[in-house]
Amino acid sequence: MNAKKGFELSAPLAKAKRDYSTARDRLKALQVSRLKEPGLHHDGAGLYLQISAAGTKSWMFRYRLHSKLRDMGLGSFNDFSLAEARERARLQRQLVADKIDPIAQRENRRLDAKAIVEREITFEECATEYHTKESVHWKNPKHRAQWINTLRDYAFALLGNRKVHNIKKEDVIAVLNPIWKTKPETASRVRQRMKAVLDWASAKDLYPNYPHGMWTDIAKVLGTARAKADKGHHAACPYREVGAVIKAVRASNSQEIVRLAFEFTVLTGARSGETRGALWQEVNWTDGVWVIPGSRMKGKKEHRVPLTARCLEILELAKALTGTPLPRKPRAGKTEKPETPLIFCHPATRKEFSDAVFTSLIHKGLELPHTMHGFRSSFRDWGAEKTTHARELLEVSLAHLPGDQTEQAYWRGDMIERRLKLLEDWGTYATTVHRS
């Protein structure tokens, strides 16, 4: 008889009573290596050595969380010793104590790691994808080609095969440093385009923890690029020398169509790209006006240019060179696209000239420091210093709308007759050789 309770446990109940032990580290290293009996061998605190029917040994952690009993594999006996398995089990017990499911956490880590691998992309792949997606919005086909070619020429050799999320400040500096002083304009474009690619990669979660502030440090490390004379302006020809330049161009060895395009650009005050992309359909022969659509203008607004007698003569000369479509042999099963009717283009191929055509003519052919764009300044300076033509008329002729909105509404009327007189005066002056 139990003195305290006043009764005895029956024999069957006594046998059914479960022996329970909280002992840990029950197994010994040598014992574990010798064990062969299939089943679970408890080391304590939820750690088990599991032996399969085939004799394979592995570690398992058993735990209860939110009233659910779960078994979690901890790896093979061949990979983890008894001491290592106990440490792995200890880490899982910490999670259980904090009400975190170890299996769920491990699965989340696996998925995160998988997502990172799936997002891994090289710098070249990232730049190409960015260029493909963004360049559809860029209207200038040459800019689209140059954009990716610049990175291919200067960045891909060092960084093309690098994972984009591994590119650091020192890697960017390594690309830019060799050209920062010697090719400042190119280096600036490379820097801008590399930054655009890495910014985009960060936005697409392809570059976690992207250090946005590194570009400020990069600028400090590289320092100031080579100073340029008359920074921000194109080298202009003094207006008194324009006549001599046009005379030299007419006598040069350049192709006739290039010589005509040069003079036409100077006399109309047009931009290089406006002339190189000029189409025959833009010329209104009846009214003597060149109508440039807004899609080809920097300001995205239609620009009408009155054509002087010399400009019309130039167009007639160009027509003899490029006005007749090239004959093409039809190919079986192919639908030929209509030929683009460019005015000033390669006579043999009818392809548009690059912007280097005038640079080559001026710098190499004539050995002059001027730029094609600078002749617009020559025209503007001449108009301000040598004529009484209104400032606003000069600005409109350069496709600049002057003044406030009210004034712009007035000048948008073109003032064709007054502008024709202005360009006639300019043509007379610009084709006459003057003494300095």
MOVEN-V134983 format. One record per residue. N is the residue number from 1. RES is the residue in one small letter. SS is DSSP state (A for helix, B for strand, O for the rest). Layout:
n=N res=RES ss=SS
n=N res=RES ss=SS
This chain:
n=1 res=m ss=O
n=2 res=n ss=O
n=3 res=a ss=O
n=4 res=k ss=O
n=5 res=k ss=O
n=6 res=g ss=O
n=7 res=f ss=O
n=8 res=e ss=O
n=9 res=l ss=O
n=10 res=s ss=O
n=11 res=a ss=A
n=12 res=p ss=A
n=13 res=l ss=A
n=14 res=a ss=A
n=15 res=k ss=A
n=16 res=a ss=A
n=17 res=k ss=O
n=18 res=r ss=O
n=19 res=d ss=O
n=20 res=y ss=O
n=21 res=s ss=O
n=22 res=t ss=O
n=23 res=a ss=O
n=24 res=r ss=O
n=25 res=d ss=O
n=26 res=r ss=O
n=27 res=l ss=O
n=28 res=k ss=O
n=29 res=a ss=A
n=30 res=l ss=A
n=31 res=q ss=A
n=32 res=v ss=A
n=33 res=s ss=A
n=34 res=r ss=A
n=35 res=l ss=O
n=36 res=k ss=O
n=37 res=e ss=O
n=38 res=p ss=O
n=39 res=g ss=B
n=40 res=l ss=B
n=41 res=h ss=B
n=42 res=h ss=B
n=43 res=d ss=B
n=44 res=g ss=B
n=45 res=a ss=O
n=46 res=g ss=O
n=47 res=l ss=B
n=48 res=y ss=B
n=49 res=l ss=B
n=50 res=q ss=B
n=51 res=i ss=B
n=52 res=s ss=O
n=53 res=a ss=O
n=54 res=a ss=O
n=55 res=g ss=O
n=56 res=t ss=O
n=57 res=k ss=B
n=58 res=s ss=B
n=59 res=w ss=B
n=60 res=m ss=B
n=61 res=f ss=B
n=62 res=r ss=B
n=63 res=y ss=B
n=64 res=r ss=B
n=65 res=l ss=B
n=66 res=h ss=O
n=67 res=s ss=O
n=68 res=k ss=B
n=69 res=l ss=B
n=70 res=r ss=B
n=71 res=d ss=B
n=72 res=m ss=B
n=73 res=g ss=B
n=74 res=l ss=B
n=75 res=g ss=B
n=76 res=s ss=B
n=77 res=f ss=O
n=78 res=n ss=O
n=79 res=d ss=O
n=80 res=f ss=O
n=81 res=s ss=O
n=82 res=l ss=A
n=83 res=a ss=A
n=84 res=e ss=A
n=85 res=a ss=A
n=86 res=r ss=A
n=87 res=e ss=A
n=88 res=r ss=A
n=89 res=a ss=A
n=90 res=r ss=A
n=91 res=l ss=A
n=92 res=q ss=A
n=93 res=r ss=A
n=94 res=q ss=A
n=95 res=l ss=A
n=96 res=v ss=A
n=97 res=a ss=A
n=98 res=d ss=O
n=99 res=k ss=O
n=100 res=i ss=O
n=101 res=d ss=O
n=102 res=p ss=A
n=103 res=i ss=A
n=104 res=a ss=A
n=105 res=q ss=A
n=106 res=r ss=A
n=107 res=e ss=A
n=108 res=n ss=A
n=109 res=r ss=A
n=110 res=r ss=A
n=111 res=l ss=A
n=112 res=d ss=A
n=113 res=a ss=A
n=114 res=k ss=A
n=115 res=a ss=A
n=116 res=i ss=A
n=117 res=v ss=A
n=118 res=e ss=A
n=119 res=r ss=A
n=120 res=e ss=O
n=121 res=i ss=O
n=122 res=t ss=B
n=123 res=f ss=A
n=124 res=e ss=A
n=125 res=e ss=A
n=126 res=c ss=A
n=127 res=a ss=A
n=128 res=t ss=A
n=129 res=e ss=A
n=130 res=y ss=A
n=131 res=h ss=A
n=132 res=t ss=A
n=133 res=k ss=A
n=134 res=e ss=A
n=135 res=s ss=A
n=136 res=v ss=A
n=137 res=h ss=A
n=138 res=w ss=O
n=139 res=k ss=O
n=140 res=n ss=O
n=141 res=p ss=A
n=142 res=k ss=A
n=143 res=h ss=A
n=144 res=r ss=A
n=145 res=a ss=A
n=146 res=q ss=A
n=147 res=w ss=A
n=148 res=i ss=A
n=149 res=n ss=A
n=150 res=t ss=A
n=151 res=l ss=A
n=152 res=r ss=A
n=153 res=d ss=A
n=154 res=y ss=A
n=155 res=a ss=O
n=156 res=f ss=A
n=157 res=a ss=A
n=158 res=l ss=A
n=159 res=l ss=A
n=160 res=g ss=O
n=161 res=n ss=O
n=162 res=r ss=O
n=163 res=k ss=B
n=164 res=v ss=A
n=165 res=h ss=A
n=166 res=n ss=A
n=167 res=i ss=O
n=168 res=k ss=O
n=169 res=k ss=A
n=170 res=e ss=A
n=171 res=d ss=A
n=172 res=v ss=A
n=173 res=i ss=A
n=174 res=a ss=A
n=175 res=v ss=A
n=176 res=l ss=A
n=177 res=n ss=A
n=178 res=p ss=A
n=179 res=i ss=A
n=180 res=w ss=A
n=181 res=k ss=O
n=182 res=t ss=O
n=183 res=k ss=O
n=184 res=p ss=A
n=185 res=e ss=A
n=186 res=t ss=A
n=187 res=a ss=A
n=188 res=s ss=A
n=189 res=r ss=A
n=190 res=v ss=A
n=191 res=r ss=A
n=192 res=q ss=A
n=193 res=r ss=A
n=194 res=m ss=A
n=195 res=k ss=A
n=196 res=a ss=A
n=197 res=v ss=A
n=198 res=l ss=A
n=199 res=d ss=A
n=200 res=w ss=A
n=201 res=a ss=A
n=202 res=s ss=A
n=203 res=a ss=A
n=204 res=k ss=O
n=205 res=d ss=O
n=206 res=l ss=O
n=207 res=y ss=O
n=208 res=p ss=O
n=209 res=n ss=O
n=210 res=y ss=O
n=211 res=p ss=O
n=212 res=h ss=O
n=213 res=g ss=O
n=214 res=m ss=A
n=215 res=w ss=A
n=216 res=t ss=A
n=217 res=d ss=A
n=218 res=i ss=A
n=219 res=a ss=A
n=220 res=k ss=A
n=221 res=v ss=A
n=222 res=l ss=A
n=223 res=g ss=O
n=224 res=t ss=O
n=225 res=a ss=O
n=226 res=r ss=O
n=227 res=a ss=O
n=228 res=k ss=O
n=229 res=a ss=O
n=230 res=d ss=O
n=231 res=k ss=O
n=232 res=g ss=O
n=233 res=h ss=O
n=234 res=h ss=O
n=235 res=a ss=O
n=236 res=a ss=O
n=237 res=c ss=O
n=238 res=p ss=O
n=239 res=y ss=A
n=240 res=r ss=A
n=241 res=e ss=A
n=242 res=v ss=A
n=243 res=g ss=A
n=244 res=a ss=A
n=245 res=v ss=A
n=246 res=i ss=A
n=247 res=k ss=A
n=248 res=a ss=A
n=249 res=v ss=A
n=250 res=r ss=A
n=251 res=a ss=O
n=252 res=s ss=O
n=253 res=n ss=O
n=254 res=s ss=O
n=255 res=q ss=O
n=256 res=e ss=A
n=257 res=i ss=A
n=258 res=v ss=A
n=259 res=r ss=A
n=260 res=l ss=A
n=261 res=a ss=A
n=262 res=f ss=A
n=263 res=e ss=A
n=264 res=f ss=A
n=265 res=t ss=A
n=266 res=v ss=A
n=267 res=l ss=A
n=268 res=t ss=A
n=269 res=g ss=O
n=270 res=a ss=O
n=271 res=r ss=O
n=272 res=s ss=A
n=273 res=g ss=A
n=274 res=e ss=A
n=275 res=t ss=A
n=276 res=r ss=A
n=277 res=g ss=O
n=278 res=a ss=O
n=279 res=l ss=B
n=280 res=w ss=A
n=281 res=q ss=A
n=282 res=e ss=A
n=283 res=v ss=B
n=284 res=n ss=B
n=285 res=w ss=O
n=286 res=t ss=O
n=287 res=d ss=O
n=288 res=g ss=O
n=289 res=v ss=B
n=290 res=w ss=B
n=291 res=v ss=B
n=292 res=i ss=B
n=293 res=p ss=O
n=294 res=g ss=A
n=295 res=s ss=A
n=296 res=r ss=A
n=297 res=m ss=O
n=298 res=k ss=O
n=299 res=g ss=O
n=300 res=k ss=O
n=301 res=k ss=O
n=302 res=e ss=O
n=303 res=h ss=B
n=304 res=r ss=B
n=305 res=v ss=B
n=306 res=p ss=B
n=307 res=l ss=O
n=308 res=t ss=O
n=309 res=a ss=A
n=310 res=r ss=A
n=311 res=c ss=A
n=312 res=l ss=A
n=313 res=e ss=A
n=314 res=i ss=A
n=315 res=l ss=A
n=316 res=e ss=A
n=317 res=l ss=A
n=318 res=a ss=A
n=319 res=k ss=A
n=320 res=a ss=A
n=321 res=l ss=A
n=322 res=t ss=A
n=323 res=g ss=O
n=324 res=t ss=O
n=325 res=p ss=O
n=326 res=l ss=O
n=327 res=p ss=O
n=328 res=r ss=O
n=329 res=k ss=O
n=330 res=p ss=O
n=331 res=r ss=O
n=332 res=a ss=O
n=333 res=g ss=O
n=334 res=k ss=O
n=335 res=t ss=O
n=336 res=e ss=O
n=337 res=k ss=O
n=338 res=p ss=O
n=339 res=e ss=O
n=340 res=t ss=O
n=341 res=p ss=O
n=342 res=l ss=B
n=343 res=i ss=O
n=344 res=f ss=O
n=345 res=c ss=B
n=346 res=h ss=O
n=347 res=p ss=O
n=348 res=a ss=O
n=349 res=t ss=O
n=350 res=r ss=O
n=351 res=k ss=O
n=352 res=e ss=B
n=353 res=f ss=O
n=354 res=s ss=O
n=355 res=d ss=O
n=356 res=a ss=A
n=357 res=v ss=A
n=358 res=f ss=A
n=359 res=t ss=A
n=360 res=s ss=A
n=361 res=l ss=A
n=362 res=i ss=A
n=363 res=h ss=A
n=364 res=k ss=A
n=365 res=g ss=A
n=366 res=l ss=O
n=367 res=e ss=O
n=368 res=l ss=O
n=369 res=p ss=O
n=370 res=h ss=O
n=371 res=t ss=O
n=372 res=m ss=O
n=373 res=h ss=O
n=374 res=g ss=A
n=375 res=f ss=A
n=376 res=r ss=A
n=377 res=s ss=A
n=378 res=s ss=A
n=379 res=f ss=A
n=380 res=r ss=A
n=381 res=d ss=A
n=382 res=w ss=A
n=383 res=g ss=A
n=384 res=a ss=A
n=385 res=e ss=A
n=386 res=k ss=A
n=387 res=t ss=O
n=388 res=t ss=O
n=389 res=h ss=O
n=390 res=a ss=O
n=391 res=r ss=A
n=392 res=e ss=A
n=393 res=l ss=A
n=394 res=l ss=A
n=395 res=e ss=A
n=396 res=v ss=A
n=397 res=s ss=A
n=398 res=l ss=O
n=399 res=a ss=O
n=400 res=h ss=O
n=401 res=l ss=O
n=402 res=p ss=O
n=403 res=g ss=O
n=404 res=d ss=O
n=405 res=q ss=A
n=406 res=t ss=A
n=407 res=e ss=A
n=408 res=q ss=A
n=409 res=a ss=A
n=410 res=y ss=A
n=411 res=w ss=A
n=412 res=r ss=O
n=413 res=g ss=O
n=414 res=d ss=O
n=415 res=m ss=O
n=416 res=i ss=A
n=417 res=e ss=A
n=418 res=r ss=A
n=419 res=r ss=A
n=420 res=l ss=A
n=421 res=k ss=A
n=422 res=l ss=A
n=423 res=l ss=A
n=424 res=e ss=A
n=425 res=d ss=A
n=426 res=w ss=A
n=427 res=g ss=A
n=428 res=t ss=A
n=429 res=y ss=A
n=430 res=a ss=A
n=431 res=t ss=O
n=432 res=t ss=O
n=433 res=v ss=O
n=434 res=h ss=O
n=435 res=r ss=O
n=436 res=s ss=O
